[in-house]
C-alpha cells in the first residue's frame, strides 16, 4: 500500500500556511503568497504553468519529488476554489483551467456535494461530504497502491495529522513571518500523535523538513 503524505506543504517560520482574508484575488490570503514563494521560483512550477525559466536547485528537486508516485489527491474545499457555502452553480472547476496539474483522481472535502468533474489530462474531481476517513478510503482505492497526497489547505492537513492518518509530512519552511492566518501547529501535539522529525535540508528559498509517523 502506498503512503499517505502531505508534500511540499509551505508554512511560514511562525507556522502559518495562509494569511487572513483568502479570496479569488488572494488564494493564500492577503500577503500570503510569500509562503509558497520558494515554489514559484522553481523550474518545475514554471513548466507547470507553461513558462520558461525557473531555478534547478534543491527547492526544485523537492518540488519534483512531491509529484512522484501519486495515485490520488485529497484537498479541501478552499484549495479547490474561493466559493463558500452552497454551490451557486457548477461553473467553477478549480484554479488551474481545463488541464489541472494533478492528472489523477482528486477527492475534494466539502459539506455541499456536487457531481464529479472530468478534466483534461486525467484529473477527475470527486466531491466527498462524508468526512476525511471516507475520502481517504476512496483515494486509497483509486490510487491502486501508489501514494495519496493530502494537498491542503491547512485545515485539511491538520485534520489528517490529528487523526494520525498522515505517514509523512514534508514541510517547506519559508523564512518569513505572517503573524496571523491559518496556523498548522496551533493546539496540535505532534509528538503525542507519534510524529518525529527526520531530515532537514536547507534550500535556496526554503528549508525542507521531513516529519514521519513512527509506525509509518
KEMARLO-587947 format. One line per field, with one value per residue: residue number from 0; residue in one letter; chain; x, y, z of N, C-alpha, C, CB in turn. Coordinates in steps of 0.1 Angstrom, whole numbers. Atoms other than C-alpha are relative to their C-alpha. Glycine has a CB too. Layout:
<zados>
num = NUM,...
residuo = A,...
cadena = A,...
n.x = X,...
n.y = Y,...
n.z = Z,...
ca.x = X,...
ca.y = Y,...
ca.z = Z,...
c.x = X,...
c.y = Y,...
c.z = Z,...
cb.x = X,...
cb.y = Y,...
cb.z = Z,...
</zados>
This chain:
<zados>
num = 0,1,2,3,4,5,6,7,8,9,10,11,12,13,14,15,16,17,18,19,20,21,22,23,24,25,26,27,28,29,30,31,32,33,34,35,36,37,38,39,40,41,42,43,44,45,46,47,48,49,50,51,52,53,54,55,56,57,58,59,60,61,62,63,64,65,66,67,68,69,70,71,72,73,74,75,76,77,78,79,80,81,82,83,84,85,86,87,88,89,90,91,92,93,94,95,96,97,98,99,100,101,102,103,104,105,106,107,108,109,110,111,112,113,114,115,116,117,118,119,120,121,122,123,124,125,126,127,128,129,130,131,132,133,134,135,136,137,138,139,140,141,142,143,144,145,146,147,148,149,150,151,152,153,154,155,156,157,158,159,160,161,162,163,164,165,166,167,168,169,170,171,172,173,174,175,176,177,178,179,180,181,182,183,184,185,186,187,188,189,190,191,192,193,194,195,196,197,198,199,200,201,202,203,204,205,206,207,208,209,210,211,212,213,214,215
residuo = X,X,X,X,X,X,X,X,X,X,X,X,X,X,X,X,X,X,X,X,X,X,X,X,X,X,X,X,X,X,X,X,X,X,X,X,X,X,X,X,X,X,X,X,X,X,X,X,X,X,X,X,X,X,X,X,X,X,X,X,X,X,X,X,X,X,X,X,X,X,X,X,X,X,X,X,X,X,X,X,X,X,X,X,X,X,X,X,X,X,X,X,X,X,X,X,X,X,X,X,X,X,X,X,X,X,X,X,X,X,X,X,X,X,X,X,X,X,X,X,X,X,X,X,X,X,X,X,X,X,X,X,X,X,X,X,X,X,X,X,X,X,X,X,X,X,X,X,X,X,X,X,X,X,X,X,X,X,X,X,X,X,X,X,X,X,X,X,X,X,X,X,X,X,X,X,X,X,X,X,X,X,X,X,X,X,X,X,X,X,X,X,X,X,X,X,X,X,X,X,X,X,X,X,X,X,X,X,X,X,X,X,X,X,X,X
cadena = A,A,A,A,A,A,A,A,A,A,A,A,A,A,A,A,A,A,A,A,A,A,A,A,A,A,A,A,A,A,A,A,A,A,A,A,A,A,A,A,A,A,A,A,A,A,A,A,A,A,A,A,A,A,A,A,A,A,A,A,A,A,A,A,A,A,A,A,A,A,A,A,A,A,A,A,A,A,A,A,A,A,A,A,A,A,A,A,A,A,A,A,A,A,A,A,A,A,A,A,A,A,A,A,A,A,A,A,A,A,A,A,A,A,A,A,A,A,A,A,A,A,A,A,A,A,A,A,A,A,A,A,A,A,A,A,A,A,A,A,A,A,A,A,A,A,A,A,A,A,A,A,A,A,A,A,A,A,A,A,A,A,A,A,A,A,A,A,A,A,A,A,A,A,A,A,A,A,A,A,A,A,A,A,A,A,A,A,A,A,A,A,A,A,A,A,A,A,A,A,A,A,A,A,A,A,A,A,A,A,A,A,A,A,A,A
n.x = 8,-8,0,8,-10,1,-13,-2,11,-7,4,-9,-9,9,10,13,1,7,3,15,8,-1,11,-4,-12,-10,3,-7,2,-6,-14,-5,-7,-14,-2,-4,-8,-11,5,2,-13,-6,3,12,12,1,5,14,9,-3,-10,-14,-7,2,-13,-2,-8,6,14,6,0,11,13,2,2,13,10,-3,7,13,11,12,-1,12,-1,11,9,-7,-10,6,4,3,15,3,14,6,-5,10,2,-11,-9,-14,-6,-13,-9,-11,5,5,-10,-7,-13,0,0,5,12,-1,12,2,8,10,13,10,-3,3,-5,-14,-4,-11,-8,-10,-13,2,5,15,3,11,3,3,6,1,-11,-14,-2,6,-8,-13,4,2,-12,-9,5,-3,-15,-5,-14,-8,2,11,-6,9,-5,3,-8,-5,10,0,-12,1,9,-7,-10,6,5,-11,1,-10,-12,-11,3,-12,3,-9,1,-5,-5,9,10,13,6,14,5,2,-13,0,-4,7,8,-2,-12,-4,-7,10,6,-10,-8,-14,-7,-11,-10,2,-9,1,1,-3,11,8,-7,8,0,9,6,6,7,-9,4,1
n.y = -12,-13,-9,-12,-10,-14,-3,-14,-8,-12,-7,-11,4,1,11,-3,5,-10,-13,-3,-6,7,-2,3,-8,3,14,3,-11,-13,1,13,6,1,13,9,-7,8,9,-8,-3,12,4,8,-8,-7,9,3,-10,-2,-10,3,-6,7,5,14,1,9,-3,6,14,4,-2,11,13,0,4,14,12,-4,6,-8,-12,-4,-14,-7,-9,-12,2,1,-13,-10,-1,6,3,8,-4,-7,7,9,-6,0,13,0,-12,3,0,13,11,-2,7,12,12,11,-4,-10,1,-14,0,-11,3,-2,9,-3,11,0,-7,7,-10,5,5,11,-5,1,-5,6,-8,10,-7,10,-2,3,14,4,-5,7,14,-1,-4,12,9,-6,-1,13,3,-12,-8,-9,-13,-9,-13,-12,-9,2,7,14,7,1,11,13,1,2,14,9,7,-3,8,-9,-14,-8,-14,-10,-11,-12,-9,-12,0,-5,-5,3,9,13,6,15,7,-5,10,14,6,10,11,9,8,9,-6,-4,-7,7,-8,-14,-4,-14,-3,-14,-10,6,11,12,8,12,4,13,8,10,13,0
n.z = 0,0,-12,-1,-3,3,5,5,-7,-3,-12,-4,-12,-12,1,7,14,8,-7,-1,10,12,10,14,3,-9,-4,-13,-9,3,-4,-3,11,-4,-6,11,9,4,11,12,6,5,14,0,0,12,10,-3,5,14,1,-1,-12,-13,-5,-1,-12,-10,-1,12,-2,-9,7,9,-8,-6,10,4,-5,-5,6,-3,-9,-8,-3,-6,9,2,10,13,5,-10,-3,-13,-1,11,13,7,12,2,10,-6,2,-5,3,10,14,5,-2,-13,-1,-9,9,-7,-8,-11,-8,-6,-12,0,-6,10,11,14,9,4,11,7,6,9,-6,-10,-13,-3,-13,-6,-11,-11,-11,-11,-9,4,1,13,11,1,5,15,6,0,10,13,1,5,-5,0,-12,-1,-5,-6,6,-8,-7,-13,-8,5,-5,-15,-4,2,-10,-12,0,2,12,9,-3,2,2,5,-2,6,-9,6,-10,-1,-11,3,-12,0,11,-4,-5,1,-13,-12,-7,6,-7,10,-6,-7,10,5,11,-3,11,7,6,3,10,4,14,3,-4,-11,-7,2,-12,1,-12,2,-11,-5,5,15
ca.x = 0,13,19,-4,16,15,44,59,34,45,45,59,86,58,37,11,1,-20,-27,-61,-88,-85,-105,-103,-76,-57,-58,-32,-47,-37,1,3,19,53,47,48,72,100,79,71,108,114,117,90,65,74,69,36,22,38,66,103,129,129,157,170,182,174,140,132,143,119,91,96,98,65,47,62,43,10,-22,-47,-51,-73,-79,-102,-130,-108,-80,-104,-117,-128,-166,-180,-213,-237,-225,-244,-239,-213,-193,-162,-139,-108,-79,-59,-82,-91,-59,-50,-16,-29,-36,-51,-84,-88,-112,-125,-138,-170,-203,-221,-219,-219,-213,-178,-159,-138,-110,-83,-51,-67,-78,-113,-126,-148,-167,-169,-192,-188,-156,-118,-119,-143,-123,-91,-108,-119,-85,-66,-88,-83,-45,-41,-10,5,7,-22,-12,-30,-29,-43,-53,-41,-74,-73,-37,-44,-74,-54,-25,-48,-63,-28,-35,-6,25,49,48,73,72,88,95,98,119,90,67,30,18,-18,-38,-41,-15,-7,6,-17,-31,-16,7,25,49,19,5,37,54,91,114,136,159,162,177,184,172,177,144,130,142,128,118,105,82,72,48,68,49,50
ca.y = 0,35,62,90,121,159,171,205,219,255,272,305,304,310,281,298,281,310,347,361,371,344,351,349,376,363,324,324,354,390,389,352,345,349,315,294,319,293,270,298,303,266,252,227,254,273,242,235,269,267,292,291,297,288,276,240,239,220,236,224,189,187,202,175,147,159,149,114,81,98,79,103,136,148,185,209,230,261,246,238,273,305,298,292,277,261,260,287,267,242,267,268,239,248,273,256,258,228,208,209,196,166,140,116,114,143,140,174,176,196,199,206,177,182,159,148,168,151,174,171,152,125,148,139,160,140,157,139,150,120,132,126,89,83,105,86,52,63,79,47,26,50,52,14,11,45,73,95,132,154,187,211,236,240,228,196,187,194,171,142,149,150,116,102,93,110,88,116,153,173,209,237,264,298,324,348,358,362,367,358,334,297,281,244,237,256,232,202,180,161,141,128,116,97,121,127,149,133,150,188,203,239,250,283,299,274,248,213,193,157,147,110,89,64,34,45
ca.z = 0,-8,17,28,26,26,4,-4,22,26,60,73,101,126,113,91,58,47,57,66,41,14,-18,-56,-58,-28,-27,2,19,18,18,20,-14,3,19,-13,-28,-29,-52,-76,-83,-93,-128,-120,-113,-144,-165,-148,-159,-194,-188,-194,-167,-131,-108,-109,-73,-41,-39,-75,-66,-36,-57,-83,-57,-43,-75,-78,-74,-68,-74,-59,-41,-13,-8,10,-5,-1,-21,-49,-51,-34,-33,2,12,-13,-49,-68,-100,-114,-135,-111,-120,-100,-101,-129,-160,-182,-176,-139,-128,-108,-136,-112,-92,-67,-38,-26,10,12,31,-2,-27,-65,-95,-104,-129,-155,-167,-194,-186,-164,-135,-121,-92,-69,-41,-7,20,44,61,60,66,37,14,23,17,-18,-25,-15,-37,-66,-60,-66,-44,-52,-27,-17,-13,11,-7,18,29,64,80,59,68,105,105,90,113,143,133,128,92,75,72,60,61,40,52,31,57,42,60,65,94,89,125,116,94,95,117,111,146,169,195,177,198,170,193,213,180,172,148,148,127,101,77,73,42,35,1,-17,-6,20,45,38,69,68,96,99,119,140,127,90
c.x = 9,-2,-11,9,-5,14,1,-11,7,-5,10,9,-8,-12,-12,1,-7,-3,-15,-6,3,-12,6,13,12,-2,8,-2,7,15,6,8,15,3,4,10,12,-4,-1,12,6,-3,-12,-12,-1,-5,-15,-9,4,10,14,7,-2,13,0,9,-6,-15,-7,0,-11,-14,-3,-3,-14,-11,3,-9,-13,-11,-13,3,-12,3,-13,-8,8,11,-5,-5,-5,-15,-3,-15,-5,6,-11,-3,13,10,15,5,15,9,8,-5,-4,9,8,12,-1,1,-4,-14,3,-13,-1,-9,-9,-12,-11,4,-3,6,15,2,12,7,10,12,-2,-5,-15,-2,-13,-3,-6,-5,-1,12,13,2,-6,7,13,-3,-1,13,10,-4,4,15,6,14,10,-3,-12,6,-11,4,-2,-14,4,-10,0,12,-1,-10,6,11,-6,-5,12,0,10,13,12,-5,13,-4,11,-2,6,5,-7,-9,-13,-7,-15,-4,-3,13,-2,1,-8,-9,2,13,5,8,-10,-8,10,8,13,6,11,10,-4,10,-3,0,4,-9,-9,9,-10,1,-9,-4,-7,-7,9,-3,-1,12
c.y = 12,8,11,11,14,5,14,9,13,7,12,-5,-1,-9,2,-5,10,12,2,5,-7,3,-2,7,-4,-15,-4,11,12,-1,-14,-7,-1,-14,-11,6,-9,-9,8,3,-13,-2,-8,8,7,-9,-3,11,4,12,-5,5,-8,-6,-16,-3,-11,1,-7,-15,-5,2,-11,-13,0,-5,-14,-10,4,-7,7,11,1,15,6,8,13,-1,-2,13,10,1,-7,-3,-9,5,8,-6,-9,6,0,-14,0,12,-2,0,-14,-11,2,-9,-14,-13,-13,4,9,0,13,-2,12,-4,1,-8,6,-11,1,8,-6,11,-6,-5,-11,5,-2,5,-7,7,-9,8,-9,0,-5,-15,-6,4,-8,-14,0,3,-12,-10,5,0,-14,-3,11,9,9,13,9,14,12,5,-4,-9,-15,-8,-2,-11,-14,-2,-4,-15,-10,-8,4,-7,9,14,8,15,8,13,12,10,13,-1,6,6,-3,-9,-13,-7,-15,-6,4,-11,-14,-6,-12,-11,-9,-8,-9,5,5,7,-9,10,15,5,14,2,15,10,-7,-11,-12,-10,-12,-4,-14,-5,-12,-14,-1,-6
c.z = 0,12,-1,4,-4,-4,-5,6,6,13,2,12,12,-2,-8,-14,-9,9,0,-13,-14,-9,-14,-3,9,5,13,10,-4,5,2,-11,3,6,-10,-10,-5,-12,-13,-7,-7,-15,-2,-1,-13,-11,2,-6,-15,-2,0,13,12,5,0,12,9,1,-12,2,10,-6,-10,7,5,-9,-5,6,6,-8,2,9,8,3,6,-10,-3,-10,-14,-6,11,4,13,0,-12,-14,-7,-14,-1,-10,5,-1,5,-5,-13,-15,-4,2,13,1,7,-9,6,7,12,8,9,12,0,8,-11,-13,-14,-8,-2,-12,-7,-8,-10,8,10,14,1,14,5,13,11,12,13,9,-5,-2,-13,-12,-1,-5,-15,-7,-1,-11,-14,-3,-5,5,-1,11,-2,6,6,-4,8,-2,14,9,-4,5,15,4,-2,9,14,1,-2,-13,-11,4,0,-3,-4,1,-7,8,-6,10,1,12,-4,12,2,-12,5,4,1,13,12,6,-4,6,-9,7,7,-10,-8,-11,5,-12,-6,-6,-2,-9,-3,-15,-2,7,11,6,0,12,-2,14,-3,12,4,-7,-15,-6
cb.x = -10,-5,14,-13,13,-6,3,0,-7,0,-1,-7,11,-5,-3,-2,-6,-14,7,-3,3,2,-6,-11,-2,0,4,15,3,-8,2,-12,-2,4,-13,-12,6,4,-13,-7,9,-5,13,0,0,14,8,-2,1,-12,-2,8,-3,-11,2,6,1,7,-3,8,13,1,0,12,10,-4,1,15,9,-2,-1,-11,3,-1,4,4,-13,5,9,-12,-12,4,-7,3,-8,-15,3,4,-1,-5,-4,0,0,7,10,6,11,-3,9,-10,10,-13,14,10,-8,3,1,-5,9,-4,-2,-1,-7,7,-8,5,3,-5,8,5,7,13,4,-5,-2,3,-10,13,-14,-1,-3,9,-5,-15,3,6,-12,-10,7,0,-15,-5,6,-1,5,-1,12,-12,7,-1,-7,9,-6,2,-14,-1,12,-6,-13,5,8,-12,-10,1,-14,3,2,10,-7,4,0,-3,7,-11,15,-8,6,-9,2,-9,10,-7,3,11,14,-9,-14,0,-4,9,10,-10,-8,-7,-8,9,7,-6,5,0,-2,11,-13,1,-8,-13,4,3,-4,8,-10,12,-14,0,-14,-2
cb.y = 0,8,6,-2,-3,9,-10,1,-8,10,-9,12,11,14,-4,15,-13,-5,12,10,15,-15,15,4,14,10,-9,-2,-4,12,8,-8,8,10,-5,-6,12,-10,-6,13,5,-12,-7,-9,10,6,-13,-1,13,3,11,5,14,-10,5,-6,13,2,15,4,-4,9,13,-2,0,14,9,-3,-7,15,-14,-9,13,-8,9,8,3,6,-12,-10,-2,14,-8,11,12,1,-13,15,9,-13,14,6,-4,-13,2,-13,5,2,-1,-3,8,0,-1,-6,-12,14,-13,10,-1,4,10,15,-13,14,0,-15,15,-11,8,12,11,-7,14,-14,15,-16,12,-8,5,-14,-7,7,-8,5,14,-1,-5,12,11,-7,-2,14,4,0,-12,7,9,-5,7,-2,2,12,13,13,6,-2,8,14,1,-1,12,9,-1,-10,3,16,-11,-6,7,-3,4,2,-4,7,2,3,8,-11,15,12,0,-8,5,-5,3,12,4,1,-5,6,5,9,9,-12,12,-12,13,-8,-5,8,-9,9,-3,3,4,-6,3,-7,8,-11,10,-10,-4,-1,-4,15
cb.z = 12,-12,2,10,-7,11,-11,-15,10,-11,13,4,1,4,13,0,0,-5,-8,11,-1,2,1,-9,1,13,-11,-3,14,6,13,2,-13,11,8,-7,6,12,4,4,10,8,-6,12,11,-4,1,15,9,-7,10,-13,2,0,15,-14,7,13,0,-12,6,13,-8,-9,11,4,-12,3,11,-1,4,7,-8,13,-13,12,7,13,4,1,-10,-6,-11,11,1,0,-8,-2,-13,-5,-3,14,-15,-3,11,3,-9,-15,-12,12,6,8,-7,11,5,-6,9,-10,13,-15,11,-3,1,-4,-13,-1,4,-10,10,-9,5,2,2,-3,0,3,-4,4,-3,-6,13,9,12,0,2,14,7,-3,7,14,1,-1,12,-14,-7,-14,2,9,-12,16,-13,-4,0,8,-2,-15,-4,6,-9,-15,1,3,-12,11,-6,0,-10,-11,13,-14,15,-15,14,-9,-2,-13,12,-6,0,1,-11,-12,14,-9,2,-4,0,-15,14,-10,11,7,-10,-5,-6,4,5,-12,-14,14,-13,7,-6,-15,-11,-6,15,-14,12,-7,6,-3,-4,15,5,-5
</zados>
